Amino acid sequence: MKFRQWVKTPKALVLVVLTVYLAIAALGSHAFAAGMKHGAIAVGSALAVDIICCLFERRKRILPDGAFITGLIVALVLGFTSAWYIVAATSTLAILPKHLLVRKKKPIFNPAAAGLLLSVLLFQSQQSWWGAFGDLSPWYLALIFIGGYFVTHRINKFPLVFSFLGTYLILLYVLGMGVIPAGTGFLDAAGVSDALQPPFINAALFFALIMLTDPPTSPNKNVDQIVFGFLTAAVSAGVYAYFGGLMYLFIGLLAGNVYHLLRSMSTQNARQAKPAAGSRTAPNRR
């Protein structure tokens, strides 16, 4: 693919948006050098693992722009004070499922979400979502909306975003109205309402506009987008309300990915059944 063609692709737009986010977040945190180093480790590890996997698979064309995006997301979610080896390992864990768990040459699970979830489970990594400007002025939220709007508009995923955000915010608001049973590890109403405050709301917006809309792992049809968004939001809100922690958004997205997989398989089976049924011919009559 020529460069002029590539710059017009959705991946090019996402890459530019995330790079701008990284630079602004690093400057706003007064740790530009540390932030950029953090990003370089995440992106470099993702690119290296992706290229090695592509070579092992003997692909004729290697264009690791998706790995670049995954590395940037990992960098923007993991705290930039994380140890370099945890950053590198998280990027590696994000890229490997992209090559190992595939269907029709497309990843089943969102790479960044899978890697970040495994990072919490294996390394208890700190996920600050600093690239979503959670530690900065609320005015920085405008940058998430602006960049996210262009990305979502470019890939036509507004039904998915609205479905997720609407369901997610309503569920958390309702859960925060009353007290959820305590004493069993559940959160109380105050704990639930924290998800509607920075930096959690920053994370939710970044997640919805940038991660959730990943074309290979999310549906294209409007109806499927709405169901996908609703399911992801319901699982995310439920996990947060009952368990808290840092994994709720990733668990919700992976649940949505499973729905997308099952829906795709069901659609394919239905299409294959139609020709079989149509091939039956009526008996000859004399």
N, C-alpha and C positions, 0 to 999 in steps of 0.2 A: 504494500500500500504506500502510495506516495505521501509525502509530508503534507501537501496541500489538501489531500483527501482526508488524512488523519485528523488534522486540526478542526475539521468540521464534524467529527464524531462526538457522541455524548461522553465517551471516555476522556477525550481531550478537555472538554469543558469541566468535568469533575476534577480532573487533575489540576487544572488551573485554580479552581475554587479552593481545593484543599491546600494547595501550596500557599495561596494568599492567606488562608486561615492560619496556617503554621507560622508564617512570618509575622502576622499581626498579633497572634497569641504570644509568641516569643517576645516581641517588642513590648507588648502590654504588661507582661510578667516581669519585665526588666531582667530577663535572662535569655537574651537573644542567642548568645553563643551556645549555652547549654541546650536551649530548645532546638536549635538547628542541628547540633550534634546528635541529639536524641532522634530527630527526624531522619538524619543520614543513616544511623544505625538500623532503624526500622525499615527504611526503604531499601538500603543496601542488602540487608539480609533477605528481604522478600524477593528482590530481583535475582539474587544469587541462587536461591532455592528454586525459583520458578524456571530459570534458564537451565539449571541442571536437570530438572524434571522433564523439560521440553526436549533436551538433548537425549535423555534416556528413552523418551518416547519416540525419538527420531522424527520429530516434526520438521517439515520442510520450511515452515515459516515461523519464526520466533519473534513475537512482539509483546514484551512483558509489560504493557501499559496497565493491564489489570493488576499485576503484582505491585506496580508503583502506587496505584490507588490504595490497595490493601495496606501497604506499608505506611502510607500517610495516615490512614484511619487509625492504625495501631498506634502510631506516634501521637496522634491528637487525643486519643483516649487514655493511654497509659500516662501516669504522672511522669513528667520529664526528669524527676529525680530517681526514677527506677534504675536499678543496676543494668549495665549495658547488655549483660548476658540474658537477663530476663526479657529485655526488649527484642533481642535477636531471636530468642527461643519463641517468643510470642508470634513474631512474623513468620517463623518457620512453621509453627503450628497452624497458622492461618493459611499458608500456601499449600501444605501437603494435602488436606482434604479436597482442595480444588482439583487435584490430579488423581486422588485415590477414590473419591466418592463422586462419581459422575454418572450422568445419564444423557445419552445423545451428545456427548462431548461438552456438556455443560455441567458445572458444579451443582450438586444437590443443595448444599448448605452455603449460606453467605460466608465467604472465607474469613472476613474480619471478625464477624460475630462468633464463628466457631473457634478461631484462634484466641480471642479475648476470653471466651468462656473457659477454654482449657487452661489458659494462663492463670485464671483465678483458682481453679480447682487444683492445679499442680504446683503453682508458685505463690499462691495467695497474693498475687500482684495488686498493686494499688492503681485503681482506675479513677483518675481525677476529672476526666473529660475537659482538661485544660484548653484543648483546642476548640471547645464549644464556648469559650469565654466565660465559664462559670465563676471564675475568681475575679472577673473584671466588672466594670460598670454595666448595669442592665441595658444601657444604650447599645452595647455591642451585640445584643440580640438581633438588632436590625441587620447586621452582616450575615447572620445565619439565615434570616428570612430572604434577603436579597439573593445570596448565592444559592440557597435551596430552591427559590422560585425558578431561577434560570435552569437549574438541573432538572427539576420536576417537570417544568414546561417542555424542556427539550425531549424528554422520554415519555411524556404524556402519562404521568402517574398521579395526577391530582386526586382521582377517586380513592386511591390507596392511601395517600397522605391524610386526606380529610376523614376517611373512615377510621384510620388508626388514632389520630389526634382526638377526634370527637369522642370515640369510645373510651379511650384512655383517660381523658380529662373528666368525663362524666362519671366513670367508674370510681376514680380516685376521690372525686368530690363527694359522691354518695357514701363511699366507705369512710371518708373523713368526717361525715356528719354524726356518726355514732361511735361507740366504743366497741372495738373488736375484742373477743375474749382474750384475756391476758393469762400469763402463767404457763403457757404452753409454747412459748417462743413466738407468739403472734405479736404484731404491732398494735398499739392503741391508736385512737383517732388522730392524735397529734403526730404520731410517727408517720401515718399515712399521708397526712396533709403536707408533710415535709417534701413529698415528691412533687408538689406544685410550687416549690420554692427553688431559687438558684442554690446549687448548681444542677439540681436534678431536672428542672424544667429545661435548662439549656441542653442537657444530655438528651432529653426526649425529643426536642426539636431537631437537633443535629441528627439523631437516630432516624427520625421520620423522614427528613428531607434528603439525607445523604445515604444512609445505610439501607433503610427499608426498601428504597426504590431501585436497588441493584437489578438491572434488567435480566441477567441470566437466572437469578434465583427468585424472581417475583413474576406474577402473572401479567398478561397484557390486556385481556378483556376486562371491561369495566366491572362487570358483576363479580368476576373472580378477584379483582383488586379489592372490592368492598369487603368480600368475605375474608380475604387474606388480612386486610387491615384490622377488621373486627377481631378475628381470632388472635392475631399477634398482640393486640391491645388487651384483650381479655386475659390471656395467659400472663402477660407482663404485669398487669395490675394485680392479678391474683397472687402471683409469686411474691411481688413486693409487699402486698398487704399482709401476707401470712408468714413470710420468711425474711423480708428485708434483704440486706446485702447489696451486692453490686452486679448480680448476674441476671436480674429479672428481665431486662430488655433483650439480652442475648437469648435467653430461654424462650421468650415470646417469639422472637424472629425465627429461631430454629423450628419451633412448632408450626409457624406459618410456612416455612420451607417444606416441611413434611406434608402439609395440606396441598401445597403447589405440586409436589411430586405425585401424590395420590390422584389429584385432579387431572394432571397431565396423562398419567397412565390410564385413567378411566376414559378420557377423551380419545386416546389412541386406540384402546380396545373397541370403543364404539365405532370408530371409523373403519377399523379392520373388519368388524362384523357386518357392516353395510354391504360391501362388495360380495361377501360370502352369501348373504341373503339374496342379493340381486342376481347372483349367478344361477340361481335355480330357474329352470325353464319349465313352462307348463307342458304337460304330455301332449303329443300329437293327436289330433282328433281327425277322424275321417268321416 
